[in-house]
């Protein structure tokens, strides 16, 4: 809990500033001594193992800067600048359970398998990491050390001294749940936590009988893709007993505290969705000491994360349809090649992944994922919907059809096996299954990796072994709450999870390296590489390299995010095929390498903006013609249109359609389409620009410019039109005549703005437009006019108008047949916002005088008086 106090004297602030690493704000005690608590929450394993180093350093310098540790802040625990050893083959956090926990596809007696205190101690190295140790989906441990130094600073003479110190080593154990909380079993998801505080010492002011420490749990959460309105405050929140306060001697006598986190939801049902909520939690420590000691910032442990869900499809048992898990680890289930119950299925997976091209059906480019957490499979829950059931069933159908081919290798000649099954990998309950290519468009639309044809393996396996493996995996996915598209992996090997085959300590083997699966992506964008490298002597050094294929344009280059890390990304400046190679070296044996293929697709260039902002490409009909460039006829108009292209090695050509019968192509320079053009005649010209890269991918955008000619003549619009429904936004049912009056001309050849007068109104309404100024006037050779200006509407300023007219019998028009009808259109909008208040063409986003659909005049006329030949 943050505590706030009144400002202090400048001198007292200066004295607190003498305490290295502490805020320079504290209130002096009545004896003019400033007292401050400097708090640290430390997860550095070396310091947790040697707490005396922390005490010695703080006693010497009143800070831990020389140990690379900063005080805790309001944003979290202490930051450490100390380098920590990097794990070999860095990848996502994961855990593995032995499939033997689920014999005959049944749930074990203990569905949770919570970590004991002793197990957390055995995994202390992992528990002391910032992310803690996740034993499985239901079990979390995190260890840290809390150190508080009490410091006194006197005013005369200015000096500071240590007046007490507190140090404890704390362990937080979290337990996820299946089912709801007792307070509301049908809806309220929950998890429980145990905090163990081992006070190593409490000296000075901390040894006072009344010195207290309070521990509280806090959680910040949110709902993911809710199907109904929800308040994120209820996604993750502490239960009623959210804190425990004891004297420090009380903590020594009973060093446990118990907390609960909860997440509110509706009852599990398809109509309510999965109701996924995620939370980030931590423990906050608060000290209360006798005397004027103040703790100004929160003292927080490292953050853990968890997920709550109400996945109705996980189980028919109502109590297992909602629950909580620690979701920051990828789940894995181990199949043993020495377990007779699942041996055939395990051997199939092991051999197919070891040499994918040799598995059936033949495919020299086959890559089979799912061996590691870095290259996972993704679950399809059949019970979620008909769509999910159909995809999983299609996986099974494609696989069995493959086994039915006459060219399929037959089952082994083993008379002891009465029945054989068509076993498949990846399994049918995953998106990577054999029917994946049939769902290409769906996966692409949802941002999932697209599955390639024949990228699976089938083999005849003894039915009993195949069905046992399938049953174990199925009930495991239910028990461990794997939701739709959740990651999972299936390691295989000898022995079991808890007793793997031993290494030979007398032989220093070469590193084992994998570049991971082939990858696909886009030019200019990072593509993930999930390599791995291990060695019996520790983590080998690794280095990525690449080679461009023959289909890559000259000049293309690539860059790795971190070429020395097996799990990284690569970005390339052009499309094509690239070979990436991961090399591992243990310093004893020769370097070992493995390669994968990265295939990058071309990305079309994208015009960043049109020649000028325009509503012509707007989706919203309410957008008004707020901005158009205005240009004088017979003077050069310079067009500059920038574009983006992640393929920086591409070259580009720009095609400009000027809308006056002329088109030209130019070579782009520095990602800009640039051209100069002279318009001979006045008009409104919609210019279309297309940029095309050297792989023929293109993007087109357009906008309009206004070209005026001060020598073109004068225009007069005087008459009325019927008022279409919706034209007047404030009175959409207005049906009276709309009257228009507008005269305009340029007074000289050098004029840049026209002069004139006008007004407009609609019978039976309050709509009254009084133009006050004109911005431009366009008279076309075929008898059309457009003009724009500002004015007042119903006596209020801040409005812009555009008026159009078509003179049916003007010189140059070809539609003057019989009794012609002149036409007009009025548009009025708020100048500041662009909000349309009147438009003869309601909802239209077309404003080019040559392309609009004006209304027939029911009275009056449009008259253009052109001068000269222009």
C-alpha positions in Angstrom: 0.0 0.0 0.0 1.4 3.4 -0.9 1.6 6.0 1.9 1.6 9.7 1.3 2.9 12.4 3.7 3.2 16.1 3.8 6.1 17.9 2.1 9.2 18.4 4.3 11.7 21.1 4.8 14.4 21.6 2.2 17.1 20.6 4.7 15.3 17.4 5.6 15.0 16.5 1.9 18.7 17.2 1.4 19.5 14.8 4.3 17.4 12.0 2.9 19.2 12.6 -0.4 22.3 11.5 1.5 20.9 7.9 1.5 22.1 6.4 -1.7 19.3 4.9 -3.8 16.4 6.3 -1.7 13.8 8.9 -2.6 14.6 12.4 -1.3 11.3 12.8 0.5 10.6 12.1 4.2 9.0 13.8 7.1 11.3 14.5 10.0 10.4 13.2 13.4 9.9 15.6 16.3 13.6 15.3 17.2 14.4 16.5 13.6 15.8 13.1 12.7 14.7 11.7 9.3 13.9 8.0 9.2 13.5 6.0 6.1 13.0 2.3 5.0 14.9 1.2 2.0 13.3 -1.9 0.5 14.7 -4.6 -1.8 12.9 -7.7 -3.2 15.7 -9.9 -4.7 15.4 -12.9 -7.0 19.1 -13.2 -7.8 19.9 -16.9 -7.0 23.5 -16.2 -5.8 22.4 -13.5 -3.3 19.5 -15.6 -2.0 22.1 -18.4 -1.4 24.4 -15.9 0.4 22.2 -13.4 2.3 25.1 -12.3 4.4 26.6 -10.5 1.4 23.5 -8.3 1.2 23.7 -7.3 4.8 27.4 -6.7 4.6 27.1 -4.5 1.6 24.2 -2.4 2.9 25.9 -1.9 6.2 28.9 -0.6 4.4 27.3 1.7 1.9 23.6 2.0 2.8 22.7 0.6 -0.6 23.3 -2.5 -2.8 24.6 -0.7 -5.9 27.9 -2.6 -5.8 25.9 -5.9 -6.0 24.0 -4.6 -9.0 20.7 -4.4 -7.2 18.4 -1.4 -7.1 15.8 -0.6 -4.5 12.2 -1.8 -5.1 10.1 0.8 -6.9 6.4 1.5 -7.3 6.6 -0.5 -10.5 7.8 -3.7 -9.1 10.7 -5.6 -7.3 14.4 -4.7 -7.4 16.1 -4.6 -10.7 19.4 -6.4 -11.0 22.2 -5.5 -13.4 24.0 -8.8 -12.6 24.4 -11.1 -15.6 22.6 -14.4 -15.1 23.6 -17.6 -16.8 21.6 -18.2 -20.0 19.9 -21.6 -20.3 21.0 -23.9 -23.1 18.7 -24.0 -26.2 16.7 -21.1 -24.9 13.0 -21.6 -25.6 9.6 -21.1 -24.1 8.9 -22.4 -20.5 7.5 -25.9 -20.6 6.7 -28.9 -18.5 6.2 -32.6 -19.3 4.0 -35.2 -17.7 4.4 -38.9 -18.2 1.5 -40.5 -20.2 1.5 -43.3 -17.6 -0.4 -40.9 -15.3 -3.5 -41.5 -17.5 -3.7 -45.3 -18.0 -6.6 -46.6 -20.2 -7.5 -42.9 -20.9 -8.6 -42.4 -17.3 -8.1 -39.6 -14.8 -5.6 -40.2 -12.0 -6.7 -40.2 -8.4 -4.8 -36.9 -7.9 -5.6 -34.7 -10.9 -3.5 -31.8 -9.7 -0.1 -33.4 -8.7 0.7 -30.2 -6.8 4.3 -29.4 -6.0 5.3 -30.1 -2.4 7.5 -27.8 -0.4 10.3 -30.3 -0.8 9.9 -30.3 -4.6 10.0 -26.5 -4.7 13.2 -26.7 -2.7 14.6 -29.4 -5.1 13.8 -27.0 -8.0 15.1 -24.0 -6.2 17.2 -22.8 -9.1 14.0 -22.6 -11.3 11.9 -21.1 -8.4 14.4 -18.3 -7.9 14.0 -17.1 -11.5 11.9 -14.1 -12.1 9.2 -16.3 -13.7 9.4 -19.0 -10.9 9.0 -22.7 -11.5 5.9 -24.2 -13.1 5.7 -27.9 -12.3 2.5 -28.3 -14.3 -0.6 -26.4 -15.2 -1.8 -26.4 -11.5 1.4 -25.9 -9.6 3.6 -22.8 -9.3 6.6 -21.9 -7.0 8.5 -18.7 -6.7 11.3 -17.8 -4.3 12.6 -14.4 -3.4 14.4 -12.5 -0.6 13.1 -9.4 1.1 15.6 -7.1 2.6 14.7 -3.8 4.3 17.2 -1.4 5.7 16.2 1.2 8.3 18.2 4.4 8.0 18.3 7.4 10.3 19.7 10.8 9.1 20.4 13.6 11.6 20.3 17.3 10.8 23.2 18.6 12.9 25.7 17.4 11.9 24.3 15.9 8.6 24.9 12.2 8.7 23.1 8.8 8.2 23.4 5.5 9.9 21.8 2.1 9.9 19.3 1.6 12.7 18.0 -1.8 11.8 17.6 -4.4 9.1 15.2 -7.1 8.1 15.8 -10.1 5.9 13.6 -13.1 5.0 13.6 -15.8 2.4 10.1 -16.3 1.1 8.5 -18.9 -1.0 5.1 -18.5 -2.8 3.3 -21.7 -3.9 0.2 -21.4 -6.1 -2.4 -24.1 -6.8 -4.7 -23.9 -9.7 -8.2 -25.5 -9.5 -10.8 -27.5 -11.3 -14.3 -26.4 -10.4 -15.8 -23.3 -8.8 -15.2 -21.7 -5.5 -17.5 -22.7 -2.6 -19.0 -19.2 -2.5 -20.4 -19.7 -6.1 -19.4 -23.2 -7.4 -21.2 -22.7 -10.8 -19.4 -19.5 -11.8 -16.6 -18.3 -9.6 -13.1 -19.6 -10.7 -10.3 -19.5 -8.2 -6.8 -20.5 -7.1 -5.1 -20.7 -3.8 -1.7 -19.6 -2.6 0.6 -20.3 0.3 3.3 -17.9 1.3 6.1 -19.1 3.6 8.2 -16.4 5.2 11.5 -17.5 6.8 12.8 -14.6 8.8 16.6 -14.9 8.9 17.1 -11.8 11.0 15.3 -8.8 12.3 17.7 -6.4 14.0 17.5 -2.9 15.5 14.1 -1.3 15.1 12.8 -4.5 13.4 13.4 -6.5 16.6 10.9 -4.4 18.5 7.9 -6.5 19.8 5.5 -4.2 18.0 7.3 -4.3 14.6 4.8 -5.6 12.1 4.9 -6.9 8.5 1.8 -7.3 6.3 1.8 -9.5 3.2 -1.0 -9.1 0.7 -1.7 -10.6 -2.7 -2.7 -8.4 -5.6 -3.8 -9.3 -9.2 -4.3 -7.2 -12.3 -6.4 -9.0 -14.9 -8.5 -8.8 -18.0 -10.9 -10.8 -20.1 -9.8 -12.1 -23.5 -12.3 -11.7 -26.4 -15.5 -11.6 -24.2 -18.8 -12.4 -25.9 -20.6 -10.0 -23.6 -19.8 -6.8 -21.8 -17.6 -7.4 -18.7 -15.6 -5.4 -16.3 -11.9 -6.3 -16.2 -11.8 -5.6 -12.5 -13.5 -8.9 -12.0 -11.1 -10.9 -14.2 -8.7 -11.5 -11.3 -9.1 -10.2 -7.8 -8.1 -11.3 -4.3 -10.5 -13.2 -2.1 -11.8 -11.9 1.2 -8.6 -12.8 3.1 -6.4 -10.8 0.8 -3.7 -9.9 3.5 -2.1 -11.2 6.6 -0.5 -8.9 9.2 1.6 -10.2 12.1 4.3 -8.9 14.3 7.7 -10.1 13.1 8.0 -12.4 16.1 4.5 -13.7 15.1 5.9 -14.5 11.6 8.7 -16.5 13.2 6.2 -18.4 15.3 3.8 -19.1 12.4 5.5 -18.3 9.1 2.6 -19.1 6.8 0.0 -16.9 5.1 -2.8 -18.1 2.8 -4.5 -16.2 0.0 -7.0 -16.8 -2.8 -7.4 -15.2 -6.2 -10.8 -15.3 -7.9 -12.3 -14.6 -11.3 -15.9 -13.9 -12.0 -17.8 -15.4 -14.9 -21.2 -16.7 -16.1 -22.0 -20.4 -16.0 -20.1 -22.5 -18.5 -22.1 -22.6 -21.8 -21.4 -22.3 -25.5 -23.4 -19.1 -25.7 -21.0 -17.5 -23.1 -17.8 -18.5 -24.8 -14.7 -19.8 -23.0 -14.8 -16.7 -20.7 -11.0 -16.6 -20.6 -9.5 -14.2 -18.0 -5.8 -13.7 -17.4 -4.2 -12.3 -14.4 -0.8 -11.1 -13.3 -0.3 -11.4 -9.6 2.4 -10.6 -6.9 2.8 -10.4 -3.2 3.1 -6.9 -1.6 4.9 -6.4 1.7 4.2 -3.5 4.0 6.1 -2.8 7.3 4.9 -0.9 10.3 7.6 0.0 12.8 7.6 2.0 16.0 8.9 5.5 15.6 8.9 7.7 12.6 9.9 5.2 9.9 8.1 5.4 6.6 7.9 3.1 3.6 7.2 5.3 0.6 6.9 2.7 -2.2 5.3 -0.7 -2.6 7.6 -3.7 -1.9 6.4 -6.2 -4.4 7.5 -9.7 -5.4 8.1 -10.9 -8.9 5.0 -11.2 -11.0 3.4 -14.6 -11.9 0.7 -15.2 -14.4 -2.4 -17.4 -14.6 -5.5 -18.1 -16.7 -9.1 -18.7 -15.7 -11.5 -20.3 -18.1 -15.0 -21.7 -18.3 -14.6 -24.1 -21.3 -17.9 -26.0 -21.3 -16.5 -28.5 -23.9 -13.6 -29.8 -21.8 -15.7 -32.3 -19.9 -19.3 -33.5 -19.4 -18.7 -33.2 -15.7 -20.0 -29.8 -14.7 -17.3 -29.3 -12.0 -14.5 -29.7 -14.5 -15.8 -27.2 -17.0 -14.4 -24.2 -15.1 -11.0 -23.8 -13.5 -7.6 -22.0 -13.3 -4.1 -22.9 -14.5 -0.7 -21.3 -14.6 -0.4 -20.8 -18.4 3.1 -19.5 -18.8 4.5 -23.0 -19.7 3.8 -25.1 -22.8 2.3 -28.5 -21.8 3.9 -31.7 -22.9 3.0 -35.4 -22.6 5.8 -38.0 -22.8 5.3 -41.3 -24.7 7.9 -43.9 -23.9 9.2 -46.3 -26.6 9.9 -48.8 -23.8 6.3 -48.7 -22.4 4.6 -51.8 -24.0 1.2 -50.2 -23.7 2.1 -47.3 -26.1 5.3 -48.5 -27.7 4.1 -48.8 -31.3 2.7 -45.2 -31.3 5.8 -43.8 -29.6 8.2 -45.5 -32.0 6.1 -44.2 -35.0 6.4 -40.6 -33.8 10.1 -41.0 -32.9 11.1 -42.5 -36.3 8.8 -40.2 -38.4 10.2 -37.0 -36.7 13.8 -38.3 -37.0 13.5 -38.7 -40.8 10.3 -37.1 -42.0 10.9 -37.6 -45.8 11.1 -41.3 -45.2 7.7 -41.5 -43.6 4.5 -42.2 -45.4 3.1 -40.5 -47.6 6.3 -39.6 -49.5 7.3 -35.9 -49.3 10.9 -34.8 -49.6 10.1 -31.5 -47.9 8.1 -32.9 -45.0 8.5 -31.3 -41.6 6.8 -32.8 -38.6 6.4 -30.4 -35.6 5.5 -31.1 -32.0 8.8 -32.5 -30.6 9.6 -29.4 -28.5 7.8 -26.5 -26.8 9.5 -24.2 -29.4 7.8 -26.0 -32.3 4.4 -27.0 -30.8 1.2 -28.5 -32.1 -2.2 -26.8 -31.4 -5.2 -28.5 -30.1 -8.6 -28.9 -31.8 -11.3 -29.6 -29.2 -13.9 -31.7 -31.1 -16.6 -30.9 -28.6 -16.4 -27.2 -29.0 -18.5 -26.9 -32.1 -19.6 -28.7 -35.3 -16.8 -26.8 -37.1 -14.1 -28.2 -34.8 -15.6 -31.7 -34.9 -15.6 -31.5 -38.7 -11.9 -30.5 -39.0 -10.8 -33.2 -36.5 -12.8 -35.8 -38.4 -11.4 -34.7 -41.7 -7.9 -35.2 -40.3 -8.9 -38.8 -39.4 -10.5 -39.4 -42.8 -7.5 -38.1 -44.8 -5.2 -40.3 -42.8 -7.3 -43.5 -43.1 -7.7 -42.9 -46.8 -3.9 -42.7 -47.1 -3.6 -46.0 -45.3 -6.1 -47.5 -47.7 -3.9 -46.7 -50.8 -2.5 -49.8 -52.5 0.9 -48.3 -52.3 0.8 -47.9 -48.5 3.4 -50.2 -46.8 1.4 -53.1 -45.2 1.4 -53.9 -41.4 4.3 -55.9 -40.0 4.0 -59.6 -40.3 3.4 -60.2 -36.6 0.9 -63.0 -35.8 0.8 -61.9 -32.2 -1.1 -58.7 -33.1 -4.7 -59.5 -33.9 -5.7 -56.0 -35.2 -3.9 -53.0 -36.7 -4.9 -49.4 -36.7 -3.9 -46.6 -39.1 -1.9 -44.4 -36.7 -1.3 -40.8 -37.7 1.0 -38.0 -36.6 0.4 -35.1 -36.0 -2.6 -36.4 -34.2 -6.1 -35.7 -35.5 -6.9 -33.5 -32.5 -4.5 -30.8 -33.7 -4.6 -28.1 -36.4 -1.4 -29.6 -37.9 -3.3 -32.8 -38.8 -3.4 -34.4 -42.2 -6.4 -32.4 -43.5 -4.7 -29.0 -42.8 -4.3 -27.9 -46.4 -8.1 -28.2 -46.9 -8.5 -25.3 -44.4 -5.8 -23.1 -46.1 -8.1 -20.0 -46.4 -9.5 -20.3 -42.9 -6.1 -20.6 -41.4 -4.7 -17.7 -43.4 -7.7 -15.5 -42.4 -7.1 -16.3 -38.7 -3.4 -15.7 -38.8 -2.5 -19.3 -38.3 0.4 -21.1 -40.1 -0.8 -22.7 -43.3 -0.4 -26.4 -43.4 1.3 -28.0 -46.5 0.1 -31.0 -48.4 1.3 -34.4 -47.3 3.0 -33.0 -44.2 2.0 -35.9 -42.0 2.9 -39.5 -41.3 0.7 -42.6 -41.1 1.8 -46.1 -40.1 0.0 -49.3 -39.1 0.3 -49.7 -35.3 -1.1 -52.4 -33.1 -4.6 -51.3 -32.3 -4.3 -51.7 -28.5 -1.1 -49.6 -28.4 -2.6 -46.9 -30.7 -5.8 -46.6 -28.8 -4.0 -46.5 -25.5 -1.8 -43.7 -26.6 -4.8 -41.8 -28.0 -6.8 -42.3 -24.8 -3.9 -41.0 -22.7 -3.4 -37.9 -24.8 -7.1 -37.1 -24.9 -7.8 -37.3 -21.2 -4.5 -35.4 -20.5 -5.7 -32.5 -22.7 -8.9 -32.4 -20.8 -7.3 -32.7 -17.4 -4.7 -30.0 -18.1 -7.3 -27.7 -19.6 -5.9 -27.3 -23.1 -8.3 -25.0 -24.9 -8.8 -24.3 -28.6 -5.5 -23.7 -30.3 -3.5 -24.1 -27.1 0.1 -25.1 -27.6 1.3 -28.7 -26.8 4.1 -31.0 -27.6 4.7 -34.7 -27.5 8.3 -35.8 -26.6 9.2 -39.4 -27.0 12.1 -41.5 -25.9 13.4 -44.3 -23.6 12.5 -44.6 -20.0 10.1 -42.1 -18.5 10.0 -38.4 -17.5 11.3 -39.0 -14.0 14.0 -41.6 -15.0 15.5 -40.8 -18.4 18.3 -43.0 -19.7 21.6 -41.9 -18.2 24.4 -40.3 -20.3 27.8 -41.9 -20.4 30.0 -39.7 -18.2 33.2 -40.9 -19.7 32.5 -39.8 -23.3 32.3 -36.2 -24.4 29.8 -36.4 -27.2 29.4 -33.9 -30.0 26.6 -31.3 -29.6 23.2 -32.2 -30.8 21.9 -29.3 -33.0 18.6 -28.8 -34.8 17.7 -25.8 -37.0 14.1 -26.5 -36.3 11.3 -26.8 -38.9 11.2 -25.0 -42.3 9.5 -21.7 -42.0 7.4 -19.4 -44.2 6.9 -15.7 -43.9 7.0 -12.4 -45.7 9.8 -10.3 -46.9 10.8 -7.5 -44.5 9.1 -9.2 -41.5 10.7 -11.2 -38.7 10.3 -15.0 -39.2 10.7 -17.2 -36.1 13.5 -19.8 -36.0 13.0 -22.5 -33.4 16.5 -24.1 -33.3 17.9 -26.0 -30.4 21.4 -27.1 -29.3 22.5 -29.2 -26.4 25.6 -30.9 -25.2 26.6 -33.2 -22.3 29.2 -30.6 -21.2 26.7 -27.7 -20.9 25.4 -25.2 -23.4 27.5 -25.1 -26.6 28.1 -21.9 -28.4 25.8 -21.4 -31.4 25.8 -19.2 -34.5 23.2 -18.7 -37.3 24.2 -18.1 -40.9 22.2 -17.9 -44.1 22.5 -18.4 -47.9 20.2 -16.9 -50.5 18.7 -19.2 -53.1 18.8 -18.9 -56.8 15.3 -17.3 -56.8 16.5 -14.4 -54.7 17.2 -11.1 -56.5 20.8 -9.7 -56.3 21.4 -7.3 -53.4 19.1 -9.0 -51.0 20.4 -9.3 -47.4 19.1 -10.8 -44.2 19.6 -10.1 -40.5 19.1 -12.2 -37.4 17.7 -10.7 -34.2 20.4 -12.5 -32.3 22.6 -14.8 -34.4 24.0 -16.4 -31.3 20.7 -17.7 -29.9 19.0 -20.9 -31.2 15.6 -19.4 -30.8 15.6 -16.1 -32.7 14.1 -14.4 -35.9 15.4 -13.6 -39.3 14.4 -10.7 -41.5 15.3 -10.4 -45.2 15.0 -7.5 -47.7 13.5 -9.6 -50.5 11.3 -12.6 -51.2 12.6 -16.0 -52.2 14.1 -19.1 -50.6 16.9 -18.8 -48.0 18.8 -21.6 -46.3 19.5 -20.9 -42.6 22.1 -22.9 -40.8 22.6 -23.3 -37.0 26.1 -24.3 -36.0 27.0 -25.6 -32.5 30.5 -25.9 -31.1 31.3 -27.4 -27.7 35.0 -26.5 -27.9 36.0 -30.1 -27.8 34.5 -31.9 -30.8 34.1 -30.5 -34.3 31.4 -28.0 -35.0 28.0 -29.5 -35.9 25.4 -27.9 -38.1 21.9 -28.3 -39.2 19.9 -26.4 -41.8 16.3 -25.4 -42.5 14.6 -23.5 -45.3 12.9 -20.1 -45.0 10.6 -19.3 -47.8 9.5 -15.6 -48.0 6.6 -14.3 -50.0 6.6 -10.9 -51.7 4.6 -8.2 -50.1 2.9 -5.6 -52.2 3.9 -2.0 -51.8 1.4 0.2 -49.9 0.7 3.8 -50.7 1.0 5.7 -47.4 -1.3 8.5 -48.5 -3.1 9.7 -51.6 -2.0 12.8 -53.5 -4.1 14.8 -51.0 -6.6 13.7 -48.4 -10.0 12.9 -50.0 -13.3 11.2 -49.2 -13.2 9.4 -52.5 -11.9 6.2 -50.9 -13.6 6.7 -47.6 -15.9 4.0 -46.3 -18.0 6.3 -44.2 -20.7 8.1 -46.2 -20.7 11.0 -43.7 -17.2 12.2 -44.8 -17.4 15.6 -46.5 -15.0 17.1 -49.1 -12.9 18.8 -46.4 -9.6 19.0 -48.3 -8.7 19.2 -51.9 -5.6 20.9 -53.4 -6.5 23.9 -55.7 -4.3 24.5 -58.8 -4.3 27.0 -61.6 -4.7 25.7 -65.2 -1.7 25.7 -67.5 0.8 25.7 -64.6 2.9 22.7 -63.6 1.4 20.5 -60.9 3.9 18.4 -58.9 2.7 15.1 -57.6 4.5 13.3 -54.7 3.0 10.1 -53.3 5.1 8.2 -50.7 4.7 4.4 -50.3 5.9 1.6 -48.0 7.4 -1.7 -49.0 9.0 -4.1 -46.5 11.0 -5.6 -49.3 13.6 -2.9 -49.4 15.5 -4.7 -52.1 12.6 -4.3 -54.5 12.5 -1.7 -57.4 9.2 0.1 -58.2 7.4 1.7 -61.1 4.6 4.2 -60.7 1.7 4.7 -63.2 -0.2 7.9 -63.0 -3.6 8.3 -64.7 -4.2 12.1 -64.8 -8.0 11.9 -65.6 -7.6 14.2 -68.7 -6.9 11.4 -71.2 -3.2 11.2 -70.4 -1.3 8.4 -68.5 2.4 8.1 -67.7 4.8 5.8 -66.0 7.8 6.8 -63.9 10.5 5.0 -61.9 10.0 5.6 -58.1 12.9 7.0 -56.2 13.4 6.6 -52.4 9.9 5.1 -52.1 8.1 8.1 -53.6 6.1 8.2 -56.8 6.8 11.7 -58.3 5.6 13.3 -61.5 4.8 16.7 -62.9 1.8 17.5 -65.1 0.1 20.5 -66.7 -3.6 20.6 -66.9 -4.7 22.7 -69.9 -8.4 23.1 -68.9 -10.3 23.8 -65.7 -11.9 20.9 -64.1 -12.0 18.4 -61.2 -9.5 15.6 -61.9 -9.4 12.3 -60.0 -5.8 11.2 -60.2 -5.1 7.4 -59.8 -1.6 6.3 -58.8 -0.5 2.7 -59.0 2.9 1.6 -57.6 4.1 -1.8 -58.7 7.2 -3.7 -57.5 9.5 -5.9 -59.5 7.5 -8.9 -58.6 4.3 -7.4 -60.2 2.5 -6.8 -56.8 0.8 -3.4 -56.8 -1.3 -1.0 -54.8 -3.5 1.8 -56.2 -4.9 4.9 -54.6 -6.5 8.0 -55.8 -7.5 11.5 -55.0 -8.9 14.6 -56.6 -7.5 18.1 -57.3 -9.4 21.2 -58.4 -8.0 23.1 -61.4 -9.4 26.6 -62.0 -9.1 29.0 -64.9 -9.7 32.7 -64.0 -10.3 33.4 -67.7 -12.9 30.7 -68.2 -16.0 32.9 -67.7 -19.0 33.3 -65.3 -21.6 31.0 -63.9 -25.1 31.4 -62.6 -27.2 28.8 -60.9 -30.7 30.0 -60.1 -33.6 27.6 -59.6 -35.0 24.8 -57.4 -34.9 21.0 -57.1 -37.0 18.4 -55.3 -35.5 17.6 -51.8 -34.6 13.9 -51.7 -35.3 12.0 -48.5 -32.3 12.3 -46.1 -30.8 15.3 -47.8 -31.3 17.5 -44.8 -29.8 15.6 -41.9 -31.6 17.4 -39.2 -35.0 16.9 -40.9 -34.6 13.7 -43.0 -38.2 13.6 -44.0 -38.2 17.2 -45.4 -40.0 17.1 -48.8 -40.3 20.8 -49.9 -38.4 22.4 -52.7 -34.7 23.4 -52.2 -33.9 26.7 -53.8 -30.5 27.6 -55.0 -29.0 30.9 -56.1 -25.3 31.3 -56.9 -23.4 33.6 -59.2 -19.6 33.5 -59.4 -16.7 34.7 -61.6 -13.0 35.7 -61.4 -12.6 39.5 -61.8 -9.2 39.3 -63.5 -6.7 37.0 -65.1 -4.5 37.3 -62.0 -7.3 36.6 -59.5 -6.9 33.5 -57.3 -10.3 33.6 -55.7 -13.7 34.3 -57.3 -16.4 36.7 -56.2 -20.1 36.4 -56.3 -23.2 36.0 -54.2 -25.8 33.4 -53.4 -28.1 31.7 -50.9 -30.0 28.4 -50.5 -33.1 27.3 -48.5 -35.5 24.4 -48.2 -39.3 25.1 -48.0 -40.9 24.2 -44.8 -37.7 23.9 -42.8 -35.3 26.1 -40.9 -32.5 25.4 -43.4 -31.1 28.8 -44.6 -27.6 29.1 -46.1 -26.0 32.5 -46.7 -22.6 32.3 -48.5 -20.1 34.8 -47.2 -17.0 34.0 -49.2 -15.8 32.0 -52.2 -12.7 29.8 -52.4 -12.7 28.6 -56.0 -14.7 28.3 -59.2 -14.4 25.7 -61.9 -16.1 26.0 -65.4 -15.5 23.0 -67.6 -15.5 22.9 -71.5 -18.6 20.7 -71.5 -20.9 23.0 -69.5 -20.3 22.0 -65.9 -19.6 24.3 -63.0 -18.5 23.7 -59.4 -17.8 26.3 -56.7 -16.9 26.2 -53.0 -16.9 28.7 -50.2 -17.9 29.4 -46.6 -21.0 30.8 -45.1 -23.6 30.9 -42.3 -26.3 28.4 -41.7 -29.4 29.7 -39.9 -27.3 32.6 -38.8 -24.4 30.6 -37.4 -20.9 30.7 -39.0 -18.5 27.7 -39.4 -20.0 26.0 -42.5 -18.5 25.2 -45.9 -20.6 24.6 -49.1 -20.0 23.1 -52.5 -22.4 23.8 -55.3 -22.5 22.0 -58.7 -24.4 22.8 -61.8 -24.8 21.1 -65.3 -25.9 23.4 -68.1 -27.7 20.9 -70.4 -27.4 23.1 -73.5 -24.0 24.7 -72.9 -21.5 24.8 -75.8 -19.7 21.5 -76.0 -22.3 19.3 -74.4 -23.6 16.4 -76.4 -26.8 15.6 -74.3 -28.8 18.6 -75.4 -31.7 16.7 -77.0 -35.4 17.6 -76.9 -36.3 19.8 -73.9 -33.1 19.6 -71.8 -33.1 19.7 -68.0 -30.4 21.5 -66.1 -29.1 19.9 -63.0 -27.6 20.9 -59.6 -26.3 19.6 -56.3 -25.6 21.3 -53.0 -23.4 20.0 -50.2 -23.0 21.7 -46.9 -20.9 20.5 -44.0 -19.4 21.8 -40.7 -16.0 23.3 -41.5 -14.3 22.1 -38.4 -15.5 18.5 -38.3 -16.5 17.7 -41.9 -19.9 16.5 -40.7 -22.5 16.8 -43.5 -25.7 18.7 -42.8 -27.1 18.8 -46.3 -26.4 16.9 -49.5 -28.6 16.4 -52.6 -26.9 12.9 -52.9 -27.2 11.6 -49.3 -24.5 9.2 -48.4 -22.5 9.7 -51.6 -18.7 9.8 -51.4 -18.3 11.0 -55.0 -17.5 14.7 -55.5 -15.9 14.9 -58.9 -18.1 17.3 -61.0 -17.8 14.8 -63.9 -18.8 11.8 -61.8 -21.6 13.0 -59.5 -25.3 12.4 -60.1 -26.9 15.9 -59.7 -30.6 16.5 -59.3 -32.9 17.8 -62.1 -34.0 21.4 -61.6 -37.7 21.7 -61.3 -37.5 25.4 -62.0 -34.8 27.8 -63.1 -31.6 27.1 -65.0 -27.9 26.8 -64.9 -26.2 29.3 -67.2 -22.5 29.4 -68.1 -21.0 32.3 -70.0 -17.6 31.2 -71.2 -15.1 33.6 -72.6 -12.5 32.9 -75.3 -12.0 29.3 -76.3 -11.0 27.9 -72.9 
